[in-house]
Amino acid sequence: MGRLKRKWLCRGIKRTCVKTVVVLLVMLNVLQLLVYLMHSWGGENAPSKFPPIVIQVSEKPWPHLPSFTSWAPESTVDPASCEAFFGNGFTQTFRIEPLGEGSFHCFYSETLRTSICEGKNMVMNPEKIEMSEGGEPLESVIGRNEEDELPYFTSGAFQIIVRERGGRKPLFNKTLLQYVMPQGLIQEHTMQHLFEQIHTIPLNEVTCAQIVTQPVVAVTRFEYANLFHTVTDWYSAYITARIANLKQRPQLIFVDGHCKSSMDDGWQAMFSGLNFAKHLEGPVCFNHLIFAPLGYDTPLFKGLSQSIFCQGCSASDAEKGSRYQTPRLREFGEMFTSAFNLSTATHSPKEPRVAKVLFVRREDYLAHPRHTGKPESRLSNEEEVLEALKTWASQRASDELGVSVVNGLLAHMSMEEQLREVQEASIIVGAHGAGLSHVLFARPEKTAILELVSPYFIRPHFQAMSQWMGVEYHTIEMGSSEADCSQVTDRVDNILSGLLKKNAIS
């Protein structure tokens, strides 16, 4: 009987030991998880009520781009070269004092006089950013003031984690901020204001409602409903991701309060995810947050007020060390069109060649909350020109060559439909307007641009962009806002003959 009692006693002890070991292991795993969260986000007391939501998305890979060249920084880049303007001229690195848990540094371009900056272990407090929610349907916010959509940052809107306990302080002093992110001619430089309000936060004071573990690029837009200005923002976000050496296409966060626009498809296609700052429940903690320069600080915009003598070319044709050649805009154009999975159609040798003329028009549409829906006309006889082009096309067509004219009401097409028409066009014709920004997404060796220039709207935008892409550019300088239809069709016919001679029509 004594042996039996001892036997069951030993079994009980063993069971107790096993249970104890299991409980200890579970407690150890929980402790490790808490330590991990505290180490990652400095939250000795975080979160107080609920665990933070971890935000992750499926990141898109970078596509293969024929014009891609390395974005690795070279300290020897000539500041006056095309690579400095359109590629990686961000060669000066500023590290903002060792911060312990977080870090912050900027890549400065002497050429563009702006910076791409990135921070590790940062916190965003959406309630400290005064602006509209953003992302609303346009029809629901008609009449809203632009000032309500642009961000105003209050102290601590963005924070960077430091180990020191106690006081908080601004990350930048005024002298360094003015050098890294100079205001220049931009009246409301929101990115400079954002940096001015970045403060440190001690590790023990951090709480996170949401955690974003993947790299995120922060973008602030101004003229978000205009294709040209949106292109400058797309380009800024693209080069930011490349210079930050991101292995996948990043998520984006709009630090503005603009409503939905027809340009949103482009953002969604190019990048892995998109959100608005005000849509996130704060505080939001970021492992890696990168700030893209304003579109006004890109060469696409700055090149309108200063001469940038760069000739676009393919990566294979670019001469090593050339100051005056660039494949960078072609790379960007390829990136954008590949994001929509577009490929150039091929024709059988037995089929006749086809030449498409895309006539870009400025039609009525509602662009933004303050827009009347009536864009200013820059070609008063637009319908007449369209009919003249159609008549010319029917006469020019033959058994060996098909010729057609596309009525380019781009504002009423999806972005994918617009790109498809641009990719298939041999000649793009139009009066000065944002729609001609599609030159960046045309086929450089197979497309020509004909801009109809009114004496009231003489701007360098599309001649410069055509040159930077290496696209054939022509112009008709009109004596008034009315075009001579026979002059337009004669010029289009001559351009088509030139494209046929160099075998650019397939």
Rosetta blueprint (number, residue, H / E / L):
1 M L
2 G H
3 R H
4 L H
5 K H
6 R H
7 K H
8 W H
9 L H
10 C H
11 R H
12 G H
13 I H
14 K H
15 R H
16 T H
17 C H
18 V H
19 K H
20 T H
21 V H
22 V H
23 V H
24 L H
25 L H
26 V H
27 M H
28 L H
29 N H
30 V H
31 L H
32 Q H
33 L H
34 L H
35 V H
36 Y H
37 L H
38 M H
39 H H
40 S H
41 W H
42 G L
43 G L
44 E L
45 N L
46 A L
47 P L
48 S L
49 K L
50 F L
51 P L
52 P L
53 I E
54 V E
55 I E
56 Q L
57 V L
58 S L
59 E L
60 K L
61 P L
62 W L
63 P L
64 H L
65 L L
66 P L
67 S L
68 F L
69 T L
70 S L
71 W L
72 A L
73 P L
74 E L
75 S L
76 T L
77 V L
78 D L
79 P L
80 A L
81 S L
82 C H
83 E H
84 A H
85 F H
86 F H
87 G L
88 N L
89 G L
90 F L
91 T L
92 Q E
93 T E
94 F E
95 R E
96 I L
97 E L
98 P L
99 L E
100 G L
101 E L
102 G E
103 S E
104 F E
105 H E
106 C E
107 F E
108 Y E
109 S E
110 E L
111 T L
112 L L
113 R L
114 T E
115 S E
116 I E
117 C E
118 E E
119 G E
120 K E
121 N E
122 M E
123 V E
124 M E
125 N L
126 P H
127 E H
128 K H
129 I E
130 E E
131 M L
132 S L
133 E L
134 G L
135 G L
136 E L
137 P L
138 L H
139 E H
140 S H
141 V H
142 I L
143 G L
144 R L
145 N L
146 E H
147 E H
148 D H
149 E H
150 L L
151 P L
152 Y E
153 F E
154 T L
155 S L
156 G L
157 A L
158 F E
159 Q E
160 I E
161 I E
162 V E
163 R L
164 E L
165 R L
166 G L
167 G L
168 R L
169 K L
170 P E
171 L L
172 F L
173 N L
174 K H
175 T H
176 L H
177 L H
178 Q H
179 Y H
180 V H
181 M L
182 P L
183 Q L
184 G L
185 L L
186 I L
187 Q L
188 E L
189 H L
190 T H
191 M H
192 Q H
193 H H
194 L H
195 F H
196 E H
197 Q L
198 I E
199 H E
200 T E
201 I E
202 P E
203 L H
204 N H
205 E H
206 V L
207 T L
208 C L
209 A L
210 Q E
211 I E
212 V E
213 T L
214 Q L
215 P L
216 V E
217 V E
218 A E
219 V E
220 T L
221 R L
222 F L
223 E L
224 Y L
225 A L
226 N L
227 L H
228 F H
229 H H
230 T H
231 V H
232 T H
233 D H
234 W H
235 Y H
236 S H
237 A H
238 Y H
239 I H
240 T H
241 A H
242 R H
243 I H
244 A L
245 N L
246 L L
247 K L
248 Q L
249 R L
250 P L
251 Q E
252 L E
253 I E
254 F E
255 V L
256 D L
257 G L
258 H L
259 C L
260 K L
261 S L
262 S L
263 M L
264 D H
265 D H
266 G H
267 W H
268 Q H
269 A H
270 M H
271 F L
272 S L
273 G E
274 L E
275 N E
276 F E
277 A H
278 K H
279 H H
280 L L
281 E L
282 G L
283 P L
284 V E
285 C E
286 F E
287 N E
288 H E
289 L E
290 I E
291 F E
292 A L
293 P L
294 L L
295 G H
296 Y H
297 D H
298 T L
299 P H
300 L H
301 F H
302 K H
303 G L
304 L L
305 S L
306 Q L
307 S L
308 I L
309 F L
310 C L
311 Q E
312 G E
313 C L
314 S L
315 A L
316 S L
317 D L
318 A L
319 E L
320 K L
321 G L
322 S L
323 R L
324 Y L
325 Q E
326 T E
327 P L
328 R H
329 L H
330 R H
331 E H
332 F H
333 G H
334 E H
335 M H
336 F H
337 T H
338 S H
339 A H
340 F L
341 N L
342 L L
343 S L
344 T L
345 A L
346 T L
347 H L
348 S L
349 P L
350 K L
351 E L
352 P L
353 R E
354 V E
355 A E
356 K E
357 V E
358 L E
359 F E
360 V E
361 R L
362 R L
363 E L
364 D L
365 Y L
366 L L
367 A L
368 H L
369 P L
370 R L
371 H L
372 T L
373 G L
374 K L
375 P L
376 E L
377 S L
378 R L
379 L L
380 S L
381 N L
382 E H
383 E H
384 E H
385 V H
386 L H
387 E H
388 A H
389 L H
390 K H
391 T H
392 W H
393 A H
394 S H
395 Q H
396 R H
397 A L
398 S L
399 D L
400 E L
401 L E
402 G E
403 V E
404 S E
405 V E
406 V E
407 N E
408 G E
409 L L
410 L H
411 A H
412 H H
413 M L
414 S L
415 M H
416 E H
417 E H
418 Q H
419 L H
420 R H
421 E H
422 V H
423 Q H
424 E H
425 A L
426 S L
427 I E
428 I E
429 V E
430 G E
431 A E
432 H L
433 G L
434 A H
435 G H
436 L H
437 S H
438 H H
439 V H
440 L H
441 F H
442 A L
443 R L
444 P L
445 E L
446 K L
447 T L
448 A E
449 I E
450 L E
451 E E
452 L E
453 V E
454 S L
455 P L
456 Y L
457 F L
458 I L
459 R L
460 P L
461 H H
462 F H
463 Q H
464 A H
465 M H
466 S H
467 Q H
468 W H
469 M H
470 G L
471 V L
472 E E
473 Y E
474 H E
475 T E
476 I E
477 E E
478 M L
479 G L
480 S L
481 S L
482 E L
483 A L
484 D L
485 C H
486 S H
487 Q H
488 V H
489 T H
490 D H
491 R H
492 V H
493 D H
494 N H
495 I H
496 L H
497 S H
498 G H
499 L H
500 L H
501 K H
502 K L
503 N L
504 A L
505 I L
506 S L
